[in-house]
């Protein structure tokens, strides 16, 4: 007999493999197949196994539910729940952006200047985001290489990337070699954005590493928008520098 369940918390192929191994270790389980995009898990078993036993076999980061029979109304409800869940997951990202904007405004309160505002925003952006990546320097490269083209080819780039962000943050805030910092920003974020676009087009369900692995964020359009804002700012600053 085969039963279908929904398992949430899987963000990459590594998670998929782990869940398959955990479930296969249960007695009477013959085969396990997982669709990472839909989070559906098909379990073939020789005897009936309770949902509680299946849940106990999985670490706490994963949640297992029985898949309900679909109809027009449940599909609409599921879509709404997914939208709410996605917004809830992205709340830390929006909150951090809000803090950065408030901080930049306070730094430039006495003499509002667009150029100074953008430099301080980029500096605080890099400092803040590098901090979260450095919280789990071992886990970040694994998540980052899931979508960054350069990190896939050269894994060491994933280890160096948080320090690149930290250095860029200091350069922008201290106004050190701004043209170089802007060019590097275009290169590193341009490469990452290519990977983000490809992931979104392929509709892959993976974890975004923009805030490291300390906070679990899904790869969404918000990631693309976040990178695009920084790229646009860098282009504007470069045009002002050389005009």
Secondary structure, 3 states (H helix, E strand, C coil): CEEEEEEECCCCHHHHHHHHHHHHCCCCEEEEEEECCCCEEEEEECCCCCHHHHHHCCCCCCEEEECCCCCHHHHHHHHHHHHHHHHHHHHHHHHHHHHHHHHHHHHCCCCCCHHHHHHHHHHHHHHHHHHHHHHCHHHHHHHHCCCCHHHHHCCHHHHHHHHHHHHHHHHHHHCCCHHHHHHHHHHHHHHHHHHHHHHHHHCCCCEECCCCCCCCEECCHHHHHHHHHHHHHHHHHHHHHCC
